[in-house]
Amino acid sequence: KASSKNRYLTSVTVAAIPALTGTITLAAAAKAVLTIPGAYSVSSSNTAYATATVASQVVTITGVAAGTATITVLDRNNKTAAVLTITVHKILTFLSIRKRF
């Protein structure tokens, strides 16, 4: 939903890290929140465009400025990783999260 400051929040629960793949498109200052069971670390290939933080089982990805970054989510227990491409636009046009079946 948009607030008076034109910020958006999208929340998705993911069953496990192998199910996490694809592209997320955000507006600058918008957030995507992913709830993933387990212990994870996260990193961004370019924090000028998108940042990622993790607290408990919640990964928060924030669009910073128009551009593209890669977010890597690493499972601390079995060392598997998921890679998400984050595309940040000045204005949100759509949000796309693809889940592997």
Secondary structure in CASP SS format (residue, H / E / C, confidence):
PFRMAT SS
TARGET T0000
AUTHOR 0000-0000-0000
METHOD secondary structure of the structure
MODEL  1
K C 1.00
A C 1.00
S C 1.00
S C 1.00
K C 1.00
N C 1.00
R C 1.00
Y C 1.00
L E 1.00
T E 1.00
S E 1.00
V E 1.00
T E 1.00
V C 1.00
A C 1.00
A C 1.00
I H 1.00
P H 1.00
A H 1.00
L E 1.00
T E 1.00
G E 1.00
T E 1.00
I E 1.00
T E 1.00
L E 1.00
A E 1.00
A C 1.00
A C 1.00
A C 1.00
K E 1.00
A E 1.00
V E 1.00
L E 1.00
T E 1.00
I C 1.00
P C 1.00
G C 1.00
A C 1.00
Y E 1.00
S E 1.00
V E 1.00
S E 1.00
S E 1.00
S C 1.00
N C 1.00
T C 1.00
A C 1.00
Y C 1.00
A E 1.00
T E 1.00
A E 1.00
T E 1.00
V E 1.00
A E 1.00
S C 1.00
Q C 1.00
V E 1.00
V E 1.00
T E 1.00
I E 1.00
T E 1.00
G E 1.00
V C 1.00
A C 1.00
A C 1.00
G E 1.00
T E 1.00
A E 1.00
T E 1.00
I E 1.00
T E 1.00
V E 1.00
L E 1.00
D E 1.00
R C 1.00
N C 1.00
N C 1.00
K C 1.00
T C 1.00
A E 1.00
A E 1.00
V E 1.00
L E 1.00
T E 1.00
I E 1.00
T E 1.00
V E 1.00
H E 1.00
K C 1.00
I C 1.00
L C 1.00
T C 1.00
F C 1.00
L C 1.00
S C 1.00
I C 1.00
R E 1.00
K E 1.00
R C 1.00
F C 1.00
END
